[in-house]
Amino acid sequence: MFGPIASGGMATVHFGRLLSDGGFGRIVAIKRLREQFAASNEILTSFVDEARLVSRIQHPNVVPSLDVVTQDGEVFIVMEYVAGESLSRIASMTGSVAPLDITCSLMGGVLQGLQAAHEATSELGEPLGIVHRDVSPQNILVGRDGHPRLLDFGVAKARNRLSPATDSGIIKGKLAYMSPEQVADRGVDHRTDLFALGVVLWELLTGQRLFQGTNEAATILNVSSRQIPEASSLNPGIGQALSAVVRKALARDPLHRFQSAREFAYALEHASPFASAGRVSAWLDAVVGQSLKLRAGAVSEIERFGSGPTTQVREPRAEEGTGTSANLAGPAGKITRGSGARRWFAGVLVVVLAGVAGAWLATSRRLASRPLARSIVPPTGLFDVAQPSQSAEPTHPIVTPTVVAPETAPTASVSTSASAPPSPILRAPASVRVTASAPVSTPAADCARVLGPDGIWRLSPPGCSR
């Protein structure tokens, strides 16, 4: 987890990098409760509820939750990172009204996301009855791809929420975008979200705030009873058809409003042309391009230097902005969710070590299977012969020494007792040569032990027996 992207009253959203077991990663947004709220079990339960509800909404105009991570008593929601800017920051940075077709296109996309949220079901197919209850410019994100996205279902109402504090008795959301029934703490349903989006649409078209008062009491009074001016009276470029759509969305009686987000979107589309995603993207680059470049630089820095599974994070200082690369330094805590990458690295290391060990073992076995080389002192003198190949057990002809000499020369012979050590090799005159002859039977008394050319002692002459 890295530096902050945005900061709210109860939580901050940080850059993060999600690493998979395969070694590849992606930039994500990580929502983290502020320290003073992290110790509350009730708030923690509501925080987990948010991720669970969003996971049931499958729509491109809703920022999805990817995972929930718990560590050291803290809970983190891992969400898809969207390169873009919120409507509230766009309005504060530009101070001007967006083109009519772009405004209607953005609102149409948000309405499609709201419809998906209102129709979401549980794993058993039962309607969840989700009501966002905090539709506002701060929770509408305009991506560089030209598509708007709804986020932050932290105070959403649903039938099977684990946290009862979100159901009744406590006013949730931003007062200036609440419906009359919401500020009065009466029962709310999906039409409350349509009223809130009607307020956002009115403000985008006119460039003014509708219900915001000098204090909370004044804001609540405006929501309940202020006369709502016609949008066309403040912006002559708005046609009567579009002004009528806004008027119906802001009806204080829920029965007189649009009854579904789809109906609202359909009326809006017929009252004004919608800009293409490419045109919205070009407009966004024109009005907040510098901010988007700074954030893209922060993302590049994270991907270049923060590829490890565990990274540092700190809370932003009050004087710092959000979404810039200057906010990425300084430790304050850790998330060790990157254990998948460590498991992948450990697996690769084990495979490499196993391969090295296997190669070493195979080499050792090969060396152990080879016969030890025998040191054979080659004979000298009369019985010098060529050494046989040692690749297999040699088979040698029996060599019988025969002395060929003049008739007057005596025949050389060697005799030894059975207990005497082998006699050394007999030296003969230069005219003596070695010939091979067939074995003959020789009495044991005439036998002698002779060292053969293969290093093995044998009885000589052939045919000898003990």
VEXMARVO-975500 format. One line per field, with one value per residue (C-alpha): residue number from 1; residue in three letters; x, y, z. Coordinates in steps of 0.05 Angstrom, whole numbers, padded with zeros to 5 digits. Layout:
BEGIN
num	c(NUM / ...)
residu	c(ALA / ...)
c1	c(X / ...)
c2	c(Y / ...)
c3	c(Z / ...)
end
This chain:
BEGIN
num	c(1 / 2 / 3 / 4 / 5 / 6 / 7 / 8 / 9 / 10 / 11 / 12 / 13 / 14 / 15 / 16 / 17 / 18 / 19 / 20 / 21 / 22 / 23 / 24 / 25 / 26 / 27 / 28 / 29 / 30 / 31 / 32 / 33 / 34 / 35 / 36 / 37 / 38 / 39 / 40 / 41 / 42 / 43 / 44 / 45 / 46 / 47 / 48 / 49 / 50 / 51 / 52 / 53 / 54 / 55 / 56 / 57 / 58 / 59 / 60 / 61 / 62 / 63 / 64 / 65 / 66 / 67 / 68 / 69 / 70 / 71 / 72 / 73 / 74 / 75 / 76 / 77 / 78 / 79 / 80 / 81 / 82 / 83 / 84 / 85 / 86 / 87 / 88 / 89 / 90 / 91 / 92 / 93 / 94 / 95 / 96 / 97 / 98 / 99 / 100 / 101 / 102 / 103 / 104 / 105 / 106 / 107 / 108 / 109 / 110 / 111 / 112 / 113 / 114 / 115 / 116 / 117 / 118 / 119 / 120 / 121 / 122 / 123 / 124 / 125 / 126 / 127 / 128 / 129 / 130 / 131 / 132 / 133 / 134 / 135 / 136 / 137 / 138 / 139 / 140 / 141 / 142 / 143 / 144 / 145 / 146 / 147 / 148 / 149 / 150 / 151 / 152 / 153 / 154 / 155 / 156 / 157 / 158 / 159 / 160 / 161 / 162 / 163 / 164 / 165 / 166 / 167 / 168 / 169 / 170 / 171 / 172 / 173 / 174 / 175 / 176 / 177 / 178 / 179 / 180 / 181 / 182 / 183 / 184 / 185 / 186 / 187 / 188 / 189 / 190 / 191 / 192 / 193 / 194 / 195 / 196 / 197 / 198 / 199 / 200 / 201 / 202 / 203 / 204 / 205 / 206 / 207 / 208 / 209 / 210 / 211 / 212 / 213 / 214 / 215 / 216 / 217 / 218 / 219 / 220 / 221 / 222 / 223 / 224 / 225 / 226 / 227 / 228 / 229 / 230 / 231 / 232 / 233 / 234 / 235 / 236 / 237 / 238 / 239 / 240 / 241 / 242 / 243 / 244 / 245 / 246 / 247 / 248 / 249 / 250 / 251 / 252 / 253 / 254 / 255 / 256 / 257 / 258 / 259 / 260 / 261 / 262 / 263 / 264 / 265 / 266 / 267 / 268 / 269 / 270 / 271 / 272 / 273 / 274 / 275 / 276 / 277 / 278 / 279 / 280 / 281 / 282 / 283 / 284 / 285 / 286 / 287 / 288 / 289 / 290 / 291 / 292 / 293 / 294 / 295 / 296 / 297 / 298 / 299 / 300 / 301 / 302 / 303 / 304 / 305 / 306 / 307 / 308 / 309 / 310 / 311 / 312 / 313 / 314 / 315 / 316 / 317 / 318 / 319 / 320 / 321 / 322 / 323 / 324 / 325 / 326 / 327 / 328 / 329 / 330 / 331 / 332 / 333 / 334 / 335 / 336 / 337 / 338 / 339 / 340 / 341 / 342 / 343 / 344 / 345 / 346 / 347 / 348 / 349 / 350 / 351 / 352 / 353 / 354 / 355 / 356 / 357 / 358 / 359 / 360 / 361 / 362 / 363 / 364 / 365 / 366 / 367 / 368 / 369 / 370 / 371 / 372 / 373 / 374 / 375 / 376 / 377 / 378 / 379 / 380 / 381 / 382 / 383 / 384 / 385 / 386 / 387 / 388 / 389 / 390 / 391 / 392 / 393 / 394 / 395 / 396 / 397 / 398 / 399 / 400 / 401 / 402 / 403 / 404 / 405 / 406 / 407 / 408 / 409 / 410 / 411 / 412 / 413 / 414 / 415 / 416 / 417 / 418 / 419 / 420 / 421 / 422 / 423 / 424 / 425 / 426 / 427 / 428 / 429 / 430 / 431 / 432 / 433 / 434 / 435 / 436 / 437 / 438 / 439 / 440 / 441 / 442 / 443 / 444 / 445 / 446 / 447 / 448 / 449 / 450 / 451 / 452 / 453 / 454 / 455 / 456 / 457 / 458 / 459 / 460 / 461 / 462 / 463 / 464 / 465 / 466)
residu	c(MET / PHE / GLY / PRO / ILE / ALA / SER / GLY / GLY / MET / ALA / THR / VAL / HIS / PHE / GLY / ARG / LEU / LEU / SER / ASP / GLY / GLY / PHE / GLY / ARG / ILE / VAL / ALA / ILE / LYS / ARG / LEU / ARG / GLU / GLN / PHE / ALA / ALA / SER / ASN / GLU / ILE / LEU / THR / SER / PHE / VAL / ASP / GLU / ALA / ARG / LEU / VAL / SER / ARG / ILE / GLN / HIS / PRO / ASN / VAL / VAL / PRO / SER / LEU / ASP / VAL / VAL / THR / GLN / ASP / GLY / GLU / VAL / PHE / ILE / VAL / MET / GLU / TYR / VAL / ALA / GLY / GLU / SER / LEU / SER / ARG / ILE / ALA / SER / MET / THR / GLY / SER / VAL / ALA / PRO / LEU / ASP / ILE / THR / CYS / SER / LEU / MET / GLY / GLY / VAL / LEU / GLN / GLY / LEU / GLN / ALA / ALA / HIS / GLU / ALA / THR / SER / GLU / LEU / GLY / GLU / PRO / LEU / GLY / ILE / VAL / HIS / ARG / ASP / VAL / SER / PRO / GLN / ASN / ILE / LEU / VAL / GLY / ARG / ASP / GLY / HIS / PRO / ARG / LEU / LEU / ASP / PHE / GLY / VAL / ALA / LYS / ALA / ARG / ASN / ARG / LEU / SER / PRO / ALA / THR / ASP / SER / GLY / ILE / ILE / LYS / GLY / LYS / LEU / ALA / TYR / MET / SER / PRO / GLU / GLN / VAL / ALA / ASP / ARG / GLY / VAL / ASP / HIS / ARG / THR / ASP / LEU / PHE / ALA / LEU / GLY / VAL / VAL / LEU / TRP / GLU / LEU / LEU / THR / GLY / GLN / ARG / LEU / PHE / GLN / GLY / THR / ASN / GLU / ALA / ALA / THR / ILE / LEU / ASN / VAL / SER / SER / ARG / GLN / ILE / PRO / GLU / ALA / SER / SER / LEU / ASN / PRO / GLY / ILE / GLY / GLN / ALA / LEU / SER / ALA / VAL / VAL / ARG / LYS / ALA / LEU / ALA / ARG / ASP / PRO / LEU / HIS / ARG / PHE / GLN / SER / ALA / ARG / GLU / PHE / ALA / TYR / ALA / LEU / GLU / HIS / ALA / SER / PRO / PHE / ALA / SER / ALA / GLY / ARG / VAL / SER / ALA / TRP / LEU / ASP / ALA / VAL / VAL / GLY / GLN / SER / LEU / LYS / LEU / ARG / ALA / GLY / ALA / VAL / SER / GLU / ILE / GLU / ARG / PHE / GLY / SER / GLY / PRO / THR / THR / GLN / VAL / ARG / GLU / PRO / ARG / ALA / GLU / GLU / GLY / THR / GLY / THR / SER / ALA / ASN / LEU / ALA / GLY / PRO / ALA / GLY / LYS / ILE / THR / ARG / GLY / SER / GLY / ALA / ARG / ARG / TRP / PHE / ALA / GLY / VAL / LEU / VAL / VAL / VAL / LEU / ALA / GLY / VAL / ALA / GLY / ALA / TRP / LEU / ALA / THR / SER / ARG / ARG / LEU / ALA / SER / ARG / PRO / LEU / ALA / ARG / SER / ILE / VAL / PRO / PRO / THR / GLY / LEU / PHE / ASP / VAL / ALA / GLN / PRO / SER / GLN / SER / ALA / GLU / PRO / THR / HIS / PRO / ILE / VAL / THR / PRO / THR / VAL / VAL / ALA / PRO / GLU / THR / ALA / PRO / THR / ALA / SER / VAL / SER / THR / SER / ALA / SER / ALA / PRO / PRO / SER / PRO / ILE / LEU / ARG / ALA / PRO / ALA / SER / VAL / ARG / VAL / THR / ALA / SER / ALA / PRO / VAL / SER / THR / PRO / ALA / ALA / ASP / CYS / ALA / ARG / VAL / LEU / GLY / PRO / ASP / GLY / ILE / TRP / ARG / LEU / SER / PRO / PRO / GLY / CYS / SER / ARG)
c1	c(00000 / 00026 / 00008 / -00064 / -00108 / -00165 / -00188 / -00256 / -00286 / -00279 / -00230 / -00173 / -00162 / -00090 / -00053 / -00038 / -00006 / -00039 / 00009 / -00014 / 00017 / 00042 / 00086 / 00047 / 00011 / -00037 / -00049 / -00109 / -00142 / -00142 / -00194 / -00170 / -00209 / -00180 / -00147 / -00200 / -00255 / -00216 / -00228 / -00304 / -00333 / -00397 / -00359 / -00315 / -00377 / -00406 / -00340 / -00340 / -00414 / -00395 / -00347 / -00397 / -00453 / -00410 / -00386 / -00458 / -00462 / -00434 / -00434 / -00382 / -00410 / -00396 / -00326 / -00319 / -00289 / -00235 / -00217 / -00221 / -00156 / -00150 / -00086 / -00069 / -00141 / -00148 / -00193 / -00175 / -00220 / -00183 / -00219 / -00206 / -00163 / -00195 / -00151 / -00195 / -00223 / -00285 / -00340 / -00330 / -00256 / -00271 / -00322 / -00274 / -00216 / -00255 / -00307 / -00348 / -00407 / -00391 / -00421 / -00493 / -00481 / -00423 / -00464 / -00522 / -00476 / -00444 / -00511 / -00538 / -00479 / -00488 / -00562 / -00544 / -00498 / -00553 / -00602 / -00553 / -00545 / -00620 / -00631 / -00573 / -00590 / -00559 / -00526 / -00596 / -00626 / -00664 / -00667 / -00619 / -00658 / -00594 / -00603 / -00538 / -00561 / -00498 / -00502 / -00462 / -00407 / -00354 / -00377 / -00381 / -00315 / -00302 / -00249 / -00199 / -00235 / -00295 / -00341 / -00370 / -00370 / -00408 / -00369 / -00372 / -00430 / -00408 / -00475 / -00518 / -00581 / -00596 / -00641 / -00587 / -00534 / -00494 / -00491 / -00559 / -00534 / -00545 / -00618 / -00652 / -00643 / -00580 / -00579 / -00527 / -00499 / -00488 / -00545 / -00544 / -00559 / -00610 / -00682 / -00737 / -00755 / -00682 / -00670 / -00736 / -00712 / -00772 / -00769 / -00726 / -00722 / -00686 / -00723 / -00682 / -00621 / -00658 / -00673 / -00600 / -00578 / -00630 / -00595 / -00527 / -00556 / -00588 / -00521 / -00481 / -00529 / -00533 / -00465 / -00497 / -00512 / -00585 / -00596 / -00529 / -00541 / -00497 / -00505 / -00535 / -00603 / -00608 / -00590 / -00643 / -00695 / -00676 / -00683 / -00751 / -00784 / -00742 / -00774 / -00732 / -00717 / -00724 / -00656 / -00673 / -00684 / -00611 / -00582 / -00617 / -00581 / -00623 / -00684 / -00753 / -00752 / -00688 / -00714 / -00777 / -00734 / -00697 / -00762 / -00791 / -00728 / -00732 / -00805 / -00809 / -00863 / -00830 / -00893 / -00884 / -00811 / -00783 / -00797 / -00732 / -00662 / -00675 / -00736 / -00697 / -00640 / -00689 / -00722 / -00655 / -00631 / -00692 / -00687 / -00614 / -00560 / -00506 / -00432 / -00389 / -00338 / -00283 / -00311 / -00317 / -00245 / -00219 / -00258 / -00230 / -00159 / -00172 / -00199 / -00158 / -00103 / -00047 / -00076 / -00084 / -00011 / 00013 / -00027 / -00002 / 00069 / 00054 / 00028 / 00091 / 00134 / 00097 / 00104 / 00178 / 00201 / 00144 / 00139 / 00153 / 00098 / 00101 / 00107 / 00103 / 00046 / 00033 / -00026 / -00025 / -00008 / -00060 / -00020 / -00012 / -00057 / -00077 / -00058 / 00013 / 00079 / 00100 / 00054 / 00088 / 00145 / 00148 / 00129 / 00071 / 00046 / 00047 / 00000 / 00030 / -00023 / 00032 / 00045 / 00023 / 00085 / 00129 / 00098 / 00112 / 00184 / 00193 / 00165 / 00214 / 00271 / 00251 / 00248 / 00317 / 00348 / 00315 / 00345 / 00415 / 00408 / 00384 / 00442 / 00492 / 00461 / 00461 / 00534 / 00552 / 00518 / 00552 / 00620 / 00605 / 00585 / 00652 / 00705 / 00766 / 00826 / 00878 / 00951 / 00987 / 01062 / 01078 / 01125 / 01194 / 01241 / 01225 / 01150 / 01133 / 01066 / 01012 / 00960 / 00889 / 00827 / 00794 / 00724 / 00706 / 00738 / 00794 / 00805 / 00879 / 00913 / 00956 / 01028 / 01080 / 01151 / 01196 / 01269 / 01301 / 01376 / 01435 / 01438 / 01494 / 01455 / 01419 / 01343 / 01322 / 01272 / 01242 / 01221 / 01191 / 01157 / 01084 / 01096 / 01148 / 01128 / 01122 / 01188 / 01209 / 01209 / 01264 / 01313 / 01337 / 01389 / 01374 / 01358 / 01300 / 01230 / 01160 / 01113 / 01043 / 01029 / 00970 / 00963 / 00992 / 00985 / 01042 / 01054 / 01040 / 01112 / 01135 / 01084 / 01101 / 01059 / 01070 / 01042 / 01002 / 01000 / 00931 / 00958 / 00930 / 00974 / 00967 / 00998 / 01048 / 01057 / 00984 / 00951 / 00981 / 00939 / 00951)
c2	c(00000 / 00069 / 00142 / 00170 / 00184 / 00216 / 00227 / 00227 / 00236 / 00163 / 00133 / 00147 / 00115 / 00096 / 00071 / -00003 / -00058 / -00126 / -00183 / -00250 / -00319 / -00317 / -00257 / -00204 / -00146 / -00089 / -00021 / -00019 / 00029 / 00009 / 00039 / 00044 / 00067 / 00123 / 00103 / 00133 / 00091 / 00026 / 00005 / 00007 / -00061 / -00029 / 00013 / -00046 / -00088 / -00033 / -00027 / -00101 / -00096 / -00045 / -00092 / -00150 / -00109 / -00080 / -00150 / -00166 / -00108 / -00126 / -00065 / -00023 / 00041 / 00017 / 00013 / -00061 / -00088 / -00139 / -00164 / -00151 / -00155 / -00158 / -00149 / -00128 / -00111 / -00066 / -00079 / -00057 / -00058 / -00070 / -00037 / -00028 / 00033 / 00081 / 00133 / 00194 / 00249 / 00258 / 00306 / 00348 / 00360 / 00373 / 00426 / 00459 / 00460 / 00487 / 00531 / 00527 / 00488 / 00427 / 00422 / 00399 / 00333 / 00314 / 00328 / 00286 / 00230 / 00227 / 00226 / 00172 / 00127 / 00137 / 00120 / 00055 / 00038 / 00056 / 00011 / -00048 / -00033 / -00029 / -00095 / -00133 / -00200 / -00245 / -00312 / -00343 / -00296 / -00255 / -00178 / -00141 / -00076 / -00034 / 00041 / 00079 / 00139 / 00179 / 00196 / 00260 / 00291 / 00264 / 00193 / 00198 / 00185 / 00205 / 00159 / 00177 / 00126 / 00173 / 00130 / 00152 / 00105 / 00105 / 00087 / 00087 / 00045 / 00054 / 00079 / 00040 / 00008 / -00065 / -00119 / -00165 / -00117 / -00141 / -00072 / -00048 / 00024 / 00037 / 00019 / 00071 / 00123 / 00153 / 00201 / 00177 / 00215 / 00287 / 00333 / 00376 / 00315 / 00280 / 00271 / 00301 / 00233 / 00219 / 00282 / 00269 / 00198 / 00167 / 00103 / 00108 / 00066 / 00069 / 00133 / 00170 / 00158 / 00186 / 00251 / 00257 / 00249 / 00301 / 00350 / 00333 / 00343 / 00410 / 00436 / 00412 / 00447 / 00513 / 00517 / 00533 / 00497 / 00478 / 00463 / 00480 / 00528 / 00565 / 00508 / 00439 / 00465 / 00513 / 00457 / 00411 / 00466 / 00479 / 00406 / 00403 / 00467 / 00511 / 00529 / 00496 / 00544 / 00518 / 00498 / 00532 / 00598 / 00598 / 00569 / 00591 / 00536 / 00483 / 00465 / 00457 / 00381 / 00374 / 00424 / 00381 / 00318 / 00354 / 00379 / 00309 / 00281 / 00333 / 00320 / 00319 / 00265 / 00199 / 00180 / 00238 / 00222 / 00173 / 00104 / 00073 / 00094 / 00063 / 00107 / 00169 / 00151 / 00138 / 00207 / 00241 / 00209 / 00233 / 00304 / 00316 / 00285 / 00244 / 00255 / 00196 / 00167 / 00195 / 00265 / 00259 / 00234 / 00293 / 00342 / 00311 / 00318 / 00390 / 00411 / 00368 / 00339 / 00365 / 00330 / 00266 / 00269 / 00277 / 00217 / 00176 / 00194 / 00168 / 00103 / 00095 / 00106 / 00053 / 00003 / 00018 / 00018 / -00013 / -00082 / -00118 / -00155 / -00110 / -00035 / 00024 / 00073 / 00134 / 00179 / 00244 / 00309 / 00363 / 00409 / 00356 / 00346 / 00278 / 00237 / 00264 / 00228 / 00271 / 00231 / 00164 / 00167 / 00153 / 00091 / 00085 / 00014 / -00048 / -00095 / -00163 / -00186 / -00199 / -00268 / -00299 / -00269 / -00295 / -00364 / -00361 / -00340 / -00395 / -00446 / -00426 / -00429 / -00499 / -00523 / -00494 / -00524 / -00591 / -00591 / -00576 / -00630 / -00680 / -00665 / -00673 / -00739 / -00767 / -00748 / -00780 / -00845 / -00846 / -00838 / -00891 / -00942 / -00937 / -00991 / -00966 / -00962 / -01013 / -00992 / -01045 / -01044 / -01067 / -01126 / -01117 / -01163 / -01228 / -01229 / -01157 / -01159 / -01107 / -01089 / -01113 / -01068 / -01061 / -01048 / -01120 / -01179 / -01198 / -01268 / -01281 / -01338 / -01378 / -01359 / -01412 / -01389 / -01432 / -01420 / -01428 / -01433 / -01468 / -01543 / -01535 / -01485 / -01515 / -01507 / -01455 / -01477 / -01450 / -01492 / -01470 / -01501 / -01492 / -01448 / -01403 / -01334 / -01326 / -01326 / -01262 / -01260 / -01301 / -01263 / -01300 / -01287 / -01238 / -01296 / -01319 / -01305 / -01318 / -01365 / -01388 / -01462 / -01504 / -01522 / -01589 / -01628 / -01615 / -01647 / -01603 / -01606 / -01570 / -01513 / -01441 / -01377 / -01324 / -01253 / -01246 / -01183 / -01167 / -01163 / -01231 / -01287 / -01353 / -01423 / -01437 / -01475 / -01486 / -01548 / -01541 / -01559 / -01553)
c3	c(00000 / -00019 / -00014 / -00012 / -00071 / -00034 / 00038 / 00070 / 00139 / 00160 / 00111 / 00063 / -00005 / -00022 / -00082 / -00078 / -00119 / -00122 / -00138 / -00163 / -00152 / -00224 / -00210 / -00247 / -00213 / -00222 / -00191 / -00144 / -00096 / -00022 / 00025 / 00097 / 00158 / 00198 / 00263 / 00308 / 00274 / 00265 / 00338 / 00331 / 00318 / 00291 / 00241 / 00221 / 00208 / 00165 / 00128 / 00111 / 00091 / 00039 / 00004 / 00007 / -00024 / -00079 / -00097 / -00116 / -00165 / -00233 / -00278 / -00314 / -00283 / -00212 / -00183 / -00162 / -00097 / -00109 / -00040 / 00035 / 00075 / 00150 / 00189 / 00260 / 00274 / 00212 / 00152 / 00082 / 00021 / -00045 / -00103 / -00177 / -00190 / -00240 / -00272 / -00269 / -00225 / -00183 / -00205 / -00142 / -00157 / -00231 / -00210 / -00160 / -00210 / -00269 / -00238 / -00301 / -00328 / -00371 / -00441 / -00441 / -00478 / -00433 / -00370 / -00394 / -00417 / -00348 / -00312 / -00359 / -00342 / -00267 / -00274 / -00308 / -00250 / -00200 / -00237 / -00230 / -00155 / -00144 / -00179 / -00145 / -00114 / -00062 / -00076 / -00070 / -00121 / -00070 / -00082 / -00036 / -00039 / -00041 / -00033 / -00040 / 00004 / -00012 / -00086 / -00093 / -00137 / -00089 / -00103 / -00179 / -00214 / -00286 / -00317 / -00371 / -00414 / -00415 / -00371 / -00304 / -00245 / -00179 / -00116 / -00040 / -00016 / 00056 / 00081 / 00033 / 00059 / 00044 / 00071 / 00099 / 00122 / 00182 / 00213 / 00241 / 00248 / 00174 / 00176 / 00218 / 00273 / 00243 / 00184 / 00133 / 00074 / 00055 / 00075 / 00013 / -00031 / 00013 / -00005 / 00040 / 00067 / 00083 / 00124 / 00160 / 00176 / 00143 / 00104 / 00042 / -00021 / -00088 / -00107 / -00055 / -00099 / -00159 / -00121 / -00101 / -00174 / -00194 / -00147 / -00178 / -00248 / -00229 / -00201 / -00261 / -00309 / -00270 / -00238 / -00170 / -00105 / -00095 / -00021 / 00013 / 00071 / 00120 / 00170 / 00176 / 00201 / 00143 / 00094 / 00122 / 00117 / 00045 / 00027 / 00060 / 00036 / -00010 / -00076 / -00130 / -00188 / -00259 / -00286 / -00353 / -00317 / -00294 / -00358 / -00422 / -00461 / -00427 / -00467 / -00437 / -00446 / -00404 / -00352 / -00345 / -00333 / -00277 / -00247 / -00244 / -00213 / -00157 / -00138 / -00062 / -00065 / -00085 / -00123 / -00170 / -00186 / -00235 / -00209 / -00232 / -00253 / -00321 / -00331 / -00311 / -00360 / -00416 / -00406 / -00402 / -00467 / -00504 / -00476 / -00495 / -00538 / -00503 / -00516 / -00537 / -00489 / -00533 / -00528 / -00452 / -00447 / -00489 / -00446 / -00382 / -00407 / -00426 / -00357 / -00308 / -00352 / -00307 / -00246 / -00285 / -00308 / -00237 / -00216 / -00275 / -00253 / -00184 / -00214 / -00256 / -00195 / -00157 / -00214 / -00223 / -00151 / -00111 / -00143 / -00077 / -00041 / 00021 / 00018 / 00065 / 00075 / 00117 / 00131 / 00089 / 00124 / 00125 / 00080 / 00026 / -00034 / -00061 / -00120 / -00131 / -00129 / -00070 / -00025 / -00036 / 00015 / 00089 / 00129 / 00176 / 00168 / 00125 / 00089 / 00075 / 00027 / -00025 / 00005 / -00062 / -00096 / -00040 / -00048 / -00123 / -00112 / -00059 / -00107 / -00162 / -00112 / -00090 / -00162 / -00176 / -00113 / -00128 / -00198 / -00171 / -00119 / -00170 / -00217 / -00160 / -00138 / -00209 / -00218 / -00151 / -00170 / -00238 / -00206 / -00153 / -00206 / -00242 / -00223 / -00187 / -00233 / -00214 / -00213 / -00252 / -00255 / -00325 / -00328 / -00354 / -00389 / -00422 / -00411 / -00433 / -00470 / -00490 / -00437 / -00453 / -00453 / -00385 / -00410 / -00396 / -00360 / -00408 / -00435 / -00449 / -00483 / -00436 / -00449 / -00438 / -00437 / -00482 / -00484 / -00553 / -00549 / -00581 / -00570 / -00522 / -00478 / -00419 / -00414 / -00363 / -00311 / -00248 / -00188 / -00123 / -00064 / -00052 / 00009 / -00023 / -00051 / -00125 / -00161 / -00197 / -00272 / -00303 / -00346 / -00409 / -00461 / -00518 / -00566 / -00523 / -00552 / -00526 / -00561 / -00544 / -00539 / -00520 / -00447 / -00426 / -00363 / -00315 / -00248 / -00188 / -00166 / -00230 / -00225 / -00208 / -00195 / -00249 / -00252 / -00316 / -00360 / -00332 / -00261 / -00239 / -00211 / -00247 / -00244 / -00298 / -00341 / -00363 / -00338 / -00269 / -00209 / -00136)
end
